[in-house]
Amino acid sequence: MPSTLPAQEGANPRDRSRARAWGLHVLYRWESAGAGETILQALSRVLQTRRVAPRRVAYLELVLETLQDHLPEVDRALQGALENWRLERLSVMDRSILRLACTELLFLEDIPPKVSIQEGIHLAEAYGGKDSPRFVNGVLDALYKSSRV
C-alpha cells in the first residue's frame, strides 16, 4: 500500500535529496552491522551520533520505515529488474541506492517516478563507482517500466 508524505514535512526537494543521502548512510551502517540491528535501529543510532537537520528527519524516517516494512518486496522487485546479476553480489552502495529508489518508486506515491530515478542516479554519481550511475539508471528504468505494466 503506497504511503503519502505528511502535509508539510519533507516537502522541499532539496531536503528530500539530503534525506536520501542520509538514508544511504543509514543503510551502509545497517549492512555493516550484519543481522545485529534493524534499519530503524541503525537510523536511531545515526540520529544519536550525527546532526541531521530536523526538517529532513521526517522524510528520512518515512522512506526507511517504508523500506523496512517492505524489504522482501523491494528486493524481489530489484532482483526481477537485474539482468545477469544477483542483488547480494552488488556493492553495498549500489544495493542501498537501488533499495532507496525502489522504495520510492513502489511505495511513495507522492514522489514522481522520474524524480526517484534521477535522485538514484545522483546518489550513484556521488557515492558509487565509476559505472554506478549508468548501472543504477538501467536497473531503475527497467523496474519502472515493469511496474507500469
Z-matrix of the N, CA and C atoms (Angstrom, degrees):
N
C 1 1.447
C 2 1.526 1 108.66
N 3 1.324 2 119.01 1 120.39
C 4 1.456 3 121.68 2 -178.38
C 5 1.518 4 112.35 3 -63.50
N 6 1.328 5 114.82 4 145.75
C 7 1.456 6 121.06 5 178.71
C 8 1.518 7 109.71 6 -101.47
N 9 1.309 8 115.85 7 157.60
C 10 1.456 9 120.43 8 174.39
C 11 1.513 10 108.32 9 -119.35
N 12 1.319 11 114.79 10 156.76
C 13 1.453 12 120.37 11 -179.20
C 14 1.520 13 110.59 12 -79.12
N 15 1.329 14 117.03 13 145.69
C 16 1.459 15 118.98 14 173.08
C 17 1.530 16 108.91 15 -58.28
N 18 1.309 17 117.53 16 149.65
C 19 1.460 18 123.58 17 -170.35
C 20 1.535 19 114.52 18 -43.69
N 21 1.266 20 121.15 19 -59.38
C 22 1.454 21 122.42 20 -174.33
C 23 1.528 22 113.38 21 -102.84
N 24 1.303 23 117.12 22 -17.07
C 25 1.448 24 121.40 23 -171.52
C 26 1.509 25 112.60 24 -78.06
N 27 1.328 26 116.85 25 132.44
C 28 1.449 27 121.66 26 175.97
C 29 1.516 28 113.01 27 66.57
N 30 1.343 29 118.19 28 23.96
C 31 1.459 30 121.07 29 -175.66
C 32 1.523 31 112.34 30 -80.22
N 33 1.306 32 118.96 31 -24.80
C 34 1.454 33 121.88 32 -178.39
C 35 1.528 34 110.09 33 -75.48
N 36 1.338 35 117.61 34 123.11
C 37 1.469 36 119.69 35 -178.45
C 38 1.534 37 113.76 36 -56.71
N 39 1.309 38 117.66 37 -36.15
C 40 1.472 39 120.00 38 178.80
C 41 1.528 40 110.81 39 -65.28
N 42 1.330 41 116.25 40 -39.99
C 43 1.464 42 119.74 41 177.61
C 44 1.523 43 110.78 42 -65.11
N 45 1.330 44 117.32 43 -39.21
C 46 1.467 45 119.63 44 177.33
C 47 1.526 46 110.35 45 -65.59
N 48 1.331 47 117.89 46 -38.90
C 49 1.471 48 120.38 47 177.58
C 50 1.524 49 110.84 48 -60.92
N 51 1.314 50 115.98 49 -45.44
C 52 1.467 51 119.95 50 178.84
C 53 1.527 52 110.64 51 -66.41
N 54 1.327 53 116.99 52 -37.63
C 55 1.467 54 120.75 53 178.33
C 56 1.529 55 109.77 54 -62.95
N 57 1.336 56 117.50 55 -38.06
C 58 1.469 57 120.39 56 177.76
C 59 1.530 58 110.42 57 -62.93
N 60 1.323 59 116.93 58 -40.98
C 61 1.469 60 119.76 59 177.86
C 62 1.529 61 110.39 60 -62.84
N 63 1.331 62 117.26 61 -40.21
C 64 1.461 63 120.44 62 175.19
C 65 1.526 64 110.13 63 -64.88
N 66 1.329 65 116.67 64 -37.89
C 67 1.461 66 120.44 65 177.12
C 68 1.517 67 111.33 66 -59.91
N 69 1.316 68 116.55 67 -39.90
C 70 1.460 69 121.13 68 176.82
C 71 1.530 70 110.16 69 -62.82
N 72 1.313 71 116.62 70 -41.55
C 73 1.463 72 122.29 71 177.20
C 74 1.531 73 110.47 72 -60.05
N 75 1.324 74 115.97 73 -45.11
C 76 1.471 75 121.04 74 -179.76
C 77 1.526 76 110.61 75 -64.17
N 78 1.328 77 116.71 76 -45.12
C 79 1.465 78 119.61 77 -178.80
C 80 1.529 79 111.57 78 -65.49
N 81 1.322 80 117.45 79 -35.50
C 82 1.463 81 120.27 80 175.85
C 83 1.534 82 109.64 81 -62.64
N 84 1.310 83 115.81 82 -44.97
C 85 1.473 84 120.55 83 178.32
C 86 1.526 85 110.46 84 -62.36
N 87 1.341 86 116.40 85 -43.67
C 88 1.459 87 121.75 86 -179.53
C 89 1.523 88 110.87 87 -60.48
N 90 1.329 89 117.27 88 -47.39
C 91 1.470 90 120.06 89 -179.50
C 92 1.526 91 111.11 90 -66.82
N 93 1.325 92 117.28 91 -34.57
C 94 1.470 93 120.73 92 179.56
C 95 1.524 94 111.70 93 -67.94
N 96 1.334 95 116.17 94 -28.28
C 97 1.465 96 120.58 95 -179.67
C 98 1.522 97 111.80 96 -77.78
N 99 1.331 98 117.31 97 -10.10
C 100 1.465 99 119.81 98 -177.69
C 101 1.511 100 110.06 99 72.15
N 102 1.302 101 117.04 100 -142.29
C 103 1.470 102 121.52 101 -177.76
C 104 1.523 103 111.53 102 -87.29
N 105 1.322 104 117.40 103 12.58
C 106 1.458 105 120.62 104 -173.73
C 107 1.507 106 116.26 105 -76.39
N 108 1.338 107 118.70 106 -15.70
C 109 1.455 108 119.99 107 -179.64
C 110 1.523 109 110.51 108 -153.67
N 111 1.321 110 115.56 109 161.78
C 112 1.455 111 120.92 110 176.86
C 113 1.530 112 108.72 111 -85.72
N 114 1.314 113 115.37 112 170.60
C 115 1.468 114 119.94 113 176.60
C 116 1.521 115 109.90 114 -60.71
N 117 1.312 116 117.32 115 -41.84
C 118 1.464 117 119.88 116 -178.84
C 119 1.525 118 112.35 117 -70.12
N 120 1.325 119 117.70 118 -29.87
C 121 1.465 120 119.65 119 173.42
C 122 1.527 121 110.15 120 -68.27
N 123 1.318 122 116.74 121 -39.70
C 124 1.470 123 120.06 122 176.38
C 125 1.524 124 109.74 123 -63.26
N 126 1.321 125 117.20 124 -41.14
C 127 1.470 126 120.98 125 176.79
C 128 1.523 127 110.43 126 -59.70
N 129 1.311 128 116.40 127 -45.49
C 130 1.461 129 120.52 128 -179.78
C 131 1.533 130 111.11 129 -59.06
N 132 1.319 131 116.39 130 -42.81
C 133 1.473 132 120.21 131 178.81
C 134 1.525 133 111.23 132 -64.01
N 135 1.327 134 116.47 133 -41.83
C 136 1.466 135 119.73 134 178.76
C 137 1.517 136 110.02 135 -63.87
N 138 1.317 137 117.37 136 -44.03
C 139 1.465 138 120.15 137 -179.27
C 140 1.527 139 112.24 138 -66.34
N 141 1.338 140 117.37 139 -25.15
C 142 1.460 141 121.05 140 176.99
C 143 1.528 142 111.83 141 -77.58
N 144 1.319 143 117.18 142 -28.53
C 145 1.465 144 119.88 143 -172.49
C 146 1.526 145 114.49 144 -110.12
N 147 1.328 146 117.90 145 -13.27
C 148 1.463 147 121.27 146 -178.34
C 149 1.524 148 109.72 147 -122.91
N 150 1.310 149 115.83 148 156.09
C 151 1.464 150 120.33 149 -179.37
C 152 1.528 151 109.16 150 -97.53
N 153 1.312 152 115.25 151 97.47
C 154 1.456 153 121.86 152 177.68
C 155 1.527 154 106.91 153 -101.05
N 156 1.332 155 116.24 154 128.64
C 157 1.464 156 119.93 155 -179.78
C 158 1.527 157 109.97 156 -56.40
N 159 1.325 158 117.11 157 131.05
C 160 1.465 159 120.53 158 -177.83
C 161 1.529 160 113.77 159 -53.90
N 162 1.317 161 117.99 160 -33.67
C 163 1.467 162 120.07 161 -178.44
C 164 1.529 163 112.16 162 -69.61
N 165 1.322 164 117.50 163 -12.21
C 166 1.465 165 121.36 164 178.67
C 167 1.525 166 112.43 165 -98.45
N 168 1.304 167 116.52 166 -16.62
C 169 1.466 168 120.82 167 -173.95
C 170 1.527 169 112.11 168 -65.80
N 171 1.318 170 118.51 169 -39.12
C 172 1.470 171 120.76 170 -177.26
C 173 1.526 172 111.23 171 -59.74
N 174 1.329 173 117.05 172 -46.28
C 175 1.463 174 118.98 173 -179.95
C 176 1.528 175 110.78 174 -70.55
N 177 1.314 176 116.71 175 -39.59
C 178 1.463 177 121.11 176 177.21
C 179 1.525 178 110.20 177 -57.51
N 180 1.319 179 117.13 178 -47.19
C 181 1.465 180 121.01 179 178.38
C 182 1.522 181 111.55 180 -63.44
N 183 1.329 182 116.71 181 -42.31
C 184 1.466 183 120.64 182 -179.06
C 185 1.528 184 111.40 183 -60.78
N 186 1.315 185 117.11 184 -50.47
C 187 1.465 186 119.46 185 -175.86
C 188 1.530 187 111.27 186 -68.22
N 189 1.334 188 118.03 187 -38.56
C 190 1.465 189 119.75 188 -179.37
C 191 1.530 190 112.02 189 -74.68
N 192 1.315 191 117.89 190 -36.13
C 193 1.462 192 119.77 191 176.07
C 194 1.533 193 110.01 192 -66.27
N 195 1.324 194 116.30 193 -40.63
C 196 1.461 195 120.49 194 177.82
C 197 1.521 196 110.17 195 -63.55
N 198 1.329 197 117.22 196 -42.75
C 199 1.460 198 120.74 197 177.58
C 200 1.529 199 110.53 198 -61.67
N 201 1.318 200 117.08 199 -47.13
C 202 1.468 201 119.34 200 -179.45
C 203 1.527 202 110.87 201 -60.41
N 204 1.327 203 116.74 202 -41.34
C 205 1.468 204 120.86 203 -179.26
C 206 1.532 205 112.49 204 -67.65
N 207 1.312 206 117.44 205 -26.37
C 208 1.469 207 121.87 206 -173.62
C 209 1.530 208 113.48 207 -123.54
N 210 1.324 209 117.27 208 20.68
C 211 1.471 210 120.29 209 -175.29
C 212 1.529 211 113.41 210 -54.07
N 213 1.340 212 120.67 211 -46.54
C 214 1.468 213 118.50 212 179.18
C 215 1.535 214 112.89 213 -60.51
N 216 1.338 215 116.71 214 -39.45
C 217 1.463 216 120.32 215 178.47
C 218 1.521 217 111.36 216 -66.84
N 219 1.326 218 116.73 217 -41.29
C 220 1.464 219 121.38 218 178.71
C 221 1.523 220 109.59 219 -62.22
N 222 1.321 221 116.65 220 -47.28
C 223 1.465 222 119.73 221 -179.02
C 224 1.528 223 111.81 222 -64.75
N 225 1.329 224 117.96 223 -38.38
C 226 1.477 225 120.66 224 176.98
C 227 1.528 226 110.58 225 -63.35
N 228 1.328 227 116.31 226 -43.97
C 229 1.464 228 120.36 227 179.78
C 230 1.522 229 110.82 228 -63.00
N 231 1.321 230 116.46 229 -42.75
C 232 1.468 231 119.79 230 178.82
C 233 1.517 232 111.07 231 -66.04
N 234 1.320 233 117.09 232 -43.09
C 235 1.462 234 119.65 233 179.49
C 236 1.527 235 110.47 234 -60.06
N 237 1.318 236 116.62 235 -37.13
C 238 1.453 237 120.14 236 177.58
C 239 1.516 238 113.30 237 -67.08
N 240 1.332 239 117.03 238 -26.22
C 241 1.468 240 121.17 239 -179.62
C 242 1.527 241 112.81 240 -90.00
N 243 1.327 242 116.86 241 -13.73
C 244 1.463 243 120.57 242 179.95
C 245 1.524 244 109.94 243 -83.43
N 246 1.301 245 116.46 244 130.58
C 247 1.460 246 120.68 245 175.39
C 248 1.521 247 108.56 246 -105.15
N 249 1.311 248 115.72 247 123.77
C 250 1.466 249 122.35 248 177.37
C 251 1.520 250 113.41 249 60.83
N 252 1.331 251 117.22 250 26.11
C 253 1.462 252 122.37 251 176.95
C 254 1.515 253 107.87 252 -136.14
N 255 1.322 254 115.03 253 152.87
C 256 1.465 255 120.73 254 170.47
C 257 1.521 256 106.98 255 -112.89
N 258 1.307 257 116.00 256 139.31
C 259 1.462 258 121.61 257 -175.80
C 260 1.526 259 111.76 258 -54.43
N 261 1.317 260 116.88 259 -42.45
C 262 1.468 261 120.00 260 -177.28
C 263 1.524 262 112.85 261 -68.64
N 264 1.324 263 118.54 262 -15.19
C 265 1.465 264 122.18 263 179.22
C 266 1.533 265 113.16 264 -88.85
N 267 1.334 266 117.11 265 -9.73
C 268 1.460 267 120.72 266 178.51
C 269 1.528 268 110.05 267 -73.26
N 270 1.320 269 115.92 268 159.07
C 271 1.465 270 119.23 269 174.08
C 272 1.526 271 108.65 270 -64.42
N 273 1.312 272 116.59 271 154.91
C 274 1.461 273 121.08 272 179.23
C 275 1.530 274 110.11 273 -57.21
N 276 1.325 275 117.46 274 -40.59
C 277 1.458 276 120.76 275 -178.97
C 278 1.523 277 111.47 276 -64.58
N 279 1.327 278 117.18 277 -50.74
C 280 1.466 279 119.55 278 -179.25
C 281 1.528 280 111.13 279 -61.83
N 282 1.317 281 117.47 280 -43.28
C 283 1.463 282 121.59 281 179.21
C 284 1.528 283 110.57 282 -61.87
N 285 1.311 284 116.89 283 -42.60
C 286 1.469 285 120.74 284 -179.19
C 287 1.524 286 111.40 285 -67.94
N 288 1.316 287 117.51 286 -41.64
C 289 1.469 288 121.58 287 177.29
C 290 1.525 289 109.46 288 -60.67
N 291 1.322 290 116.37 289 -46.24
C 292 1.462 291 120.69 290 -179.96
C 293 1.523 292 111.35 291 -63.45
N 294 1.319 293 117.30 292 -39.73
C 295 1.476 294 119.91 293 178.96
C 296 1.523 295 111.59 294 -64.32
N 297 1.327 296 117.31 295 -43.12
C 298 1.466 297 120.15 296 178.91
C 299 1.525 298 110.98 297 -61.90
N 300 1.327 299 116.28 298 -49.91
C 301 1.467 300 120.24 299 -177.64
C 302 1.527 301 111.19 300 -65.94
N 303 1.313 302 117.38 301 -39.73
C 304 1.461 303 121.04 302 178.86
C 305 1.525 304 110.63 303 -63.67
N 306 1.309 305 117.17 304 -39.51
C 307 1.465 306 121.07 305 177.41
C 308 1.518 307 110.18 306 -59.20
N 309 1.324 308 116.20 307 -44.74
C 310 1.467 309 119.63 308 177.85
C 311 1.527 310 110.97 309 -64.26
N 312 1.326 311 116.43 310 -46.03
C 313 1.466 312 120.41 311 -177.60
C 314 1.531 313 112.34 312 -59.67
N 315 1.322 314 115.96 313 -42.87
C 316 1.458 315 119.63 314 -173.25
C 317 1.526 316 114.72 315 -90.51
N 318 1.331 317 117.85 316 -28.58
C 319 1.461 318 118.96 317 -168.40
C 320 1.526 319 116.09 318 -125.55
N 321 1.322 320 119.07 319 -13.40
C 322 1.473 321 120.14 320 -178.88
C 323 1.524 322 109.08 321 -110.91
N 324 1.307 323 115.41 322 90.34
C 325 1.460 324 120.55 323 -171.55
C 326 1.525 325 113.94 324 -67.90
N 327 1.327 326 119.05 325 -17.76
C 328 1.459 327 121.07 326 179.68
C 329 1.528 328 112.89 327 -78.68
N 330 1.315 329 117.63 328 -9.90
C 331 1.461 330 121.31 329 179.75
C 332 1.525 331 108.30 330 -100.99
N 333 1.337 332 118.32 331 119.09
C 334 1.462 333 119.67 332 178.47
C 335 1.537 334 110.65 333 -61.05
N 336 1.334 335 117.08 334 137.57
C 337 1.467 336 120.15 335 -177.88
C 338 1.529 337 114.00 336 -53.43
N 339 1.324 338 116.74 337 -40.26
C 340 1.476 339 119.74 338 -179.55
C 341 1.529 340 111.31 339 -63.69
N 342 1.318 341 116.53 340 -32.59
C 343 1.467 342 120.85 341 176.98
C 344 1.524 343 109.80 342 -67.35
N 345 1.318 344 117.38 343 -45.26
C 346 1.473 345 120.94 344 178.60
C 347 1.518 346 111.02 345 -59.22
N 348 1.323 347 116.34 346 -42.57
C 349 1.465 348 120.07 347 179.60
C 350 1.530 349 110.18 348 -65.38
N 351 1.322 350 117.00 349 -47.73
C 352 1.469 351 120.68 350 -179.18
C 353 1.528 352 111.52 351 -61.98
N 354 1.326 353 116.56 352 -40.81
C 355 1.468 354 119.91 353 178.65
C 356 1.531 355 110.83 354 -65.82
N 357 1.337 356 117.42 355 -37.80
C 358 1.462 357 120.29 356 175.22
C 359 1.519 358 111.51 357 -61.17
N 360 1.320 359 116.32 358 -41.17
C 361 1.471 360 120.77 359 178.24
C 362 1.525 361 110.18 360 -64.05
N 363 1.329 362 117.06 361 -42.83
C 364 1.476 363 120.18 362 178.42
C 365 1.528 364 111.44 363 -61.59
N 366 1.328 365 117.10 364 -42.00
C 367 1.466 366 119.56 365 176.78
C 368 1.523 367 110.70 366 -62.92
N 369 1.318 368 116.84 367 -40.40
C 370 1.466 369 120.74 368 179.11
C 371 1.525 370 111.01 369 -64.71
N 372 1.323 371 117.14 370 -38.09
C 373 1.465 372 120.63 371 177.10
C 374 1.521 373 111.16 372 -64.16
N 375 1.331 374 116.23 373 -39.61
C 376 1.462 375 120.97 374 -175.77
C 377 1.529 376 113.26 375 -80.61
N 378 1.344 377 117.40 376 -35.13
C 379 1.463 378 119.87 377 -169.75
C 380 1.524 379 114.92 378 -122.69
N 381 1.312 380 118.19 379 -12.54
C 382 1.457 381 120.82 380 -176.92
C 383 1.516 382 112.76 381 -93.29
N 384 1.308 383 114.77 382 -172.40
C 385 1.456 384 121.29 383 176.47
C 386 1.521 385 111.03 384 -81.48
N 387 1.315 386 116.18 385 -177.53
C 388 1.465 387 119.24 386 -175.11
C 389 1.524 388 112.64 387 -65.81
N 390 1.314 389 118.78 388 -28.83
C 391 1.463 390 121.82 389 179.35
C 392 1.522 391 113.13 390 -94.76
N 393 1.321 392 117.15 391 -3.22
C 394 1.468 393 121.10 392 -175.62
C 395 1.528 394 114.08 393 -60.39
N 396 1.336 395 119.68 394 -45.28
C 397 1.472 396 117.94 395 -177.48
C 398 1.532 397 113.07 396 -59.22
N 399 1.302 398 116.97 397 -44.12
C 400 1.466 399 120.22 398 179.97
C 401 1.528 400 110.59 399 -67.09
N 402 1.336 401 116.89 400 -40.82
C 403 1.462 402 121.85 401 179.52
C 404 1.526 403 110.59 402 -63.68
N 405 1.322 404 116.92 403 -49.46
C 406 1.462 405 122.16 404 179.97
C 407 1.531 406 110.03 405 -60.34
N 408 1.313 407 117.15 406 -43.46
C 409 1.456 408 121.29 407 178.26
C 410 1.535 409 110.69 408 -58.70
N 411 1.314 410 117.12 409 -46.35
C 412 1.461 411 121.06 410 -178.76
C 413 1.521 412 112.46 411 -62.99
N 414 1.319 413 116.44 412 -44.93
C 415 1.467 414 120.23 413 -178.92
C 416 1.531 415 110.54 414 -66.64
N 417 1.322 416 117.51 415 -45.85
C 418 1.461 417 120.29 416 -178.34
C 419 1.524 418 111.76 417 -67.76
N 420 1.326 419 116.77 418 -36.22
C 421 1.459 420 120.02 419 176.90
C 422 1.530 421 110.26 420 -63.88
N 423 1.330 422 117.14 421 -44.11
C 424 1.467 423 120.95 422 177.70
C 425 1.528 424 110.65 423 -62.99
N 426 1.317 425 116.92 424 -41.46
C 427 1.465 426 121.17 425 178.20
C 428 1.528 427 110.76 426 -63.32
N 429 1.303 428 116.57 427 -44.21
C 430 1.467 429 121.31 428 179.33
C 431 1.532 430 110.78 429 -61.24
N 432 1.312 431 116.60 430 -46.85
C 433 1.469 432 120.37 431 -179.43
C 434 1.518 433 111.51 432 -63.76
N 435 1.328 434 117.36 433 -40.46
C 436 1.464 435 119.75 434 179.96
C 437 1.523 436 112.37 435 -71.95
N 438 1.318 437 117.83 436 -28.44
C 439 1.466 438 120.15 437 -179.29
C 440 1.527 439 111.85 438 -78.92
N 441 1.321 440 117.39 439 -16.06
C 442 1.470 441 121.26 440 179.93
C 443 1.522 442 111.69 441 -85.94
N 444 1.334 443 117.41 442 -12.48
C 445 1.463 444 120.89 443 -177.18
C 446 1.500 445 111.51 444 -72.77
